[in-house]
Amino acid sequence: MDFKKDVIIIGAGQAGLAASYFLREKSIQHCVLEQQTIGSSWSTQRWDSFKMNTPNWMTWLPGLKLQEKIRDQFMTKDSFAFSFL
């Protein structure tokens, strides 16, 4: 088993996942390290009524299709955390 990677990303938050996407696009060997599971802080450390303070088009991850009808809406914590899994 080969554990050698060119890049290690610490944290599977929005920036870490976006970096992983672009590294994969360039076929660069990498791994993403996260303390728990992806999205766990969104489901356990945010209050139930939390909504993003930026519209969906600003927070959407690269490579994912954003429906035009929700482009200017604001995701809830659950829709944000689980839409990328």
N, C-alpha and C positions, 0 to 999 in steps of 0.2 A: 504494500500500500504506500503510495507516494503522498507525503504531507507537505511537500515543498510548494510554496506559493510565491508569486511575484509581489503580491499586495495583500495586506491584511487590513480589513476595515473594522474599526472598533465601533460598534453600535449599529443596530438595525432600525434606526429611526428614518425619517424621510431622507435626510442627506446620505446616510449610509446605503439605503436601498437604491437611491438615484445613482450614487457612485458605482454600485455593483452593476446596475443596468449598463452604464456606459463602458465599464471594464469588460463586461461580457460581449458587448457589441464589437470590441476591439480584440476579442479572444485572448485577453490577459488573464492568466490564472490568478484567482483571488479567493478569499473566504471572508465571510461576514461573521463577526463574533457578537453575540448578544448575551447579556447577563441572564435573561429569562427567555421566554418565547417572544417572537415578533408580535408587537401590539399589546403586550401584557400591561405596560404602564398606562396605555390608553384605557384599558378596561378596568384597571384597579386603582389608578391614581387620579382620576378625573371625576368630577361630580356628574350625576346623571343628566342634568340639564345643559351641560357644556356643549357649545357650538363653536366651530372654527370662527375666527374673526377676519378671515380672508375668504373670498369666493373660491369655489371649487377649481376654477381654472388656474389659480395661483398655487394651490396645494397639491395638484394632481401629479402623480409620479410619471416620469417618462416611460413610454411604451404602453401605457394603459389608455384605452379608448374612453374619452370623455363625451358623454351624450350631450348634445347641444341644449336639450331642455333643462339640464341641471347645471350648466356651465356657470351661471351667476348666482347659484344658491350657496348656502353655507351648511356644510356637513355637520351632523352630530358626532359626538365622540365615537359611538359604536359604528356608524357608517364609515367614518374615517379609518378606524383601526381595522375593520374587517373587510373593507373594500379592496385592500391590497394583498390579502392572503390567498 
